[in-house]
Amino acid sequence: MGKPLDTEVIGLAAAFLVIALVYAAVGQAGASGYIAAMALVGFAPAAMKTTALALNLLVAAIGTFHFMKSGRLSWRNIYPFVILGFPFSLVGGAVHLQKELYYPIVGVILVLSAAQMVRSALRKGATVASPSVPPFWPALATGAIIGFFAGTTGTGGGVFLAPLMLVMNWGSAHQTAATTAAYNLINSAAALIGAYAYWNALPTSLPFWLFSVAVGGSIGAFVGSRYLADRWLRAILAALLLMSGLKLLW
C-alpha cells in the first residue's frame, strides 16, 4: 500500500483543479498559476518547471479537444505560430534563466497586458473587425519568440500569445482562446521534451495532480468553448494576467 497523501499534496491538488478550470475557460492551460501555487510551498525551480509543463500539456490537450469539437479551432490560424514555436520551445526547455532577471520583466508585461484586456472588455459598441487569419510572417516571428521565452520558464506560451493576438486584432476572444489552447499543447510538449534532463525532478504526486487538472480543465474548457461571451473571456483573461504578473513582481 502506498504512502497516504499529505495535506500539502491534497491542497495543491485542489488549487490545481481550480486553476485549470478557470484558465481552460479562456484557452489557457494554467502554467503560470501552477508555478505560483508551487512557489508558495517552496518547490525547487526544476520541479516547478517540469511539473507545470506536464500539467499544462494535459489541460492544453483537453482545451484543444473542446474548442475543436465546438468548431472554433482553425488550424490555419495556428500553424504560422507553431512552425518556429515548436523548435524554439524545444531549445528553451533546455535553458534555465535566472529568475531574478526574468520574473520582473515578465511581471510587467503581464500587468500591462491585463490593463489592455480590461480596456477591451469594458469597451462599448462594436469592436474593430478582425482579419480572417493572423498575418503569416508576423505570426511566424511571434511564435518563435514566445516559444523560446515560454520554454525557458515552463509555460506553454499562451499567456503571452493571447493578449498579443487581441491587441493586434488577429481574432475574436473565442478564436484567440482556441488558437492559444492548441499553441499551449504543442509548445508544452516541445518544452517538456527539451527539459528531459530534469524529468527526475518530477514529484511522485504528479499522477494525482494530473487527475485534478483533468477534471478542472474539462469543466473549464467545456464552458469556455460554448457558453462564455466574448467580453467575459477578455475580463477573465485580464484577471488571470494581472494576478500572474503581480505574483512575479511581488
SVG drawing of the C-alpha trace seen along z (x, -y; Angstrom):
<svg xmlns="http://www.w3.org/2000/svg" viewBox="-24 -52 44 54">
<polyline fill="none" stroke="black" stroke-width="0.4" points="0.0,0.0 1.4,-3.4 2.1,-6.2 -1.0,-8.3 -1.3,-11.7 -0.2,-14.6 -2.1,-17.9 0.3,-19.8 -0.3,-17.3 -4.1,-17.5 -4.0,-21.3 -2.1,-21.6 -4.5,-19.2 -7.4,-21.4 -5.6,-24.6 -4.5,-23.0 -8.1,-21.9 -9.4,-25.5 -6.6,-27.0 -7.1,-24.5 -10.9,-25.2 -10.5,-29.0 -7.6,-29.1 -9.1,-26.4 -12.2,-28.6 -10.1,-31.2 -7.9,-28.7 -5.1,-28.8 -3.6,-25.7 -2.7,-27.3 1.2,-27.0 1.7,-30.5 -1.0,-29.6 0.6,-26.2 4.0,-27.9 2.6,-30.5 1.0,-27.8 4.2,-25.7 6.3,-28.7 4.1,-29.4 5.1,-26.0 8.8,-26.2 9.2,-23.9 12.6,-23.8 12.8,-25.5 13.5,-22.3 10.5,-20.6 8.3,-23.7 9.2,-23.8 8.7,-20.2 5.6,-19.8 4.0,-22.9 4.8,-21.7 3.3,-18.2 0.1,-19.7 0.0,-22.3 0.3,-19.6 -2.7,-17.7 -5.0,-20.7 -4.0,-22.1 -4.9,-18.8 -8.3,-18.9 -8.9,-22.5 -7.8,-21.9 -10.3,-19.0 -13.2,-21.0 -12.5,-24.0 -12.1,-21.7 -15.4,-19.9 -17.2,-23.3 -16.0,-24.3 -13.9,-27.2 -10.5,-25.9 -8.9,-26.8 -5.5,-25.1 -4.9,-27.8 -4.8,-30.3 -2.4,-28.1 0.2,-26.7 2.1,-30.0 2.7,-30.3 3.9,-26.7 6.2,-26.3 9.0,-28.0 7.3,-27.9 7.9,-24.2 11.6,-24.1 12.2,-27.3 10.2,-25.9 12.3,-22.7 15.5,-24.7 14.0,-26.9 13.0,-23.9 16.7,-23.0 17.6,-26.6 17.2,-27.9 17.3,-31.6 17.9,-33.4 14.5,-34.3 15.9,-37.5 16.1,-38.9 13.2,-37.2 10.4,-37.5 10.3,-41.3 10.3,-41.7 7.6,-39.1 5.6,-40.5 5.5,-44.0 4.5,-42.5 1.6,-40.6 0.3,-43.5 0.4,-45.8 -1.4,-43.1 -4.0,-42.8 -4.7,-46.6 -5.2,-46.3 -7.6,-43.4 -9.6,-45.4 -9.9,-48.2 -11.1,-45.9 -13.5,-44.1 -15.1,-47.4 -15.2,-48.9 -18.8,-49.7 -20.1,-49.3 -18.9,-47.3 -15.3,-46.2 -12.9,-46.6 -13.3,-43.8 -10.5,-41.2 -8.6,-39.8 -9.7,-36.4 -6.3,-34.9 -3.2,-36.2 -0.6,-37.6 1.9,-34.8 5.3,-36.5 4.5,-38.4 2.8,-35.2 5.9,-33.2 8.2,-35.6 5.8,-35.8 5.6,-32.0 9.4,-31.7 10.0,-34.5 7.2,-33.4 8.1,-29.7 11.7,-30.3 10.5,-32.6 7.9,-30.1 10.2,-27.1 12.7,-28.7 10.1,-29.4 8.0,-26.2 4.9,-27.8 3.2,-26.9 3.3,-30.5 -0.4,-31.1 -0.5,-33.6 1.8,-35.8 0.2,-35.0 -3.4,-35.6 -3.1,-39.3 -0.9,-40.0 -3.4,-38.4 -6.2,-40.5 -4.2,-43.8 -3.1,-43.2 -6.8,-42.4 -5.8,-39.0 -9.0,-37.3 -12.0,-37.4 -11.7,-36.3 -13.1,-32.9 -10.7,-32.5 -7.8,-33.6 -8.8,-31.1 -8.9,-28.3 -5.6,-29.2 -3.8,-29.6 -5.1,-26.3 -3.5,-24.5 -0.3,-26.6 0.0,-25.7 -0.4,-22.0 2.3,-21.9 4.8,-24.2 4.3,-22.5 5.2,-19.1 8.3,-20.7 9.4,-22.4 8.9,-19.2 10.9,-17.2 13.6,-19.8 13.7,-19.7 14.3,-15.9 17.4,-16.2 15.2,-17.4 12.5,-14.7 13.9,-13.2 12.7,-16.3 9.1,-15.3 7.3,-14.7 5.8,-11.3 2.4,-13.0 2.2,-14.1 -0.4,-11.4 -2.7,-12.6 -2.3,-16.2 -2.8,-15.2 -6.2,-13.8 -7.1,-17.0 -6.3,-19.3 -8.0,-16.9 -11.2,-17.4 -10.9,-21.2 -9.6,-21.6 -12.5,-19.5 -15.1,-21.7 -13.5,-25.0 -12.8,-24.1 -16.4,-22.9 -17.9,-26.1 -15.5,-28.5 -15.7,-26.9 -19.5,-27.1 -21.1,-29.5 -18.8,-32.4 -19.4,-35.6 -16.5,-37.4 -16.4,-40.2 -16.4,-37.7 -13.5,-35.8 -11.5,-39.1 -12.3,-40.0 -11.3,-36.6 -8.1,-36.7 -7.3,-40.2 -7.8,-39.0 -5.5,-36.0 -2.8,-38.1 -2.9,-40.6 -2.7,-38.0 0.2,-36.2 2.0,-39.5 1.7,-40.7 2.8,-37.3 6.0,-37.6 6.6,-41.2 6.0,-40.5"/>
</svg>
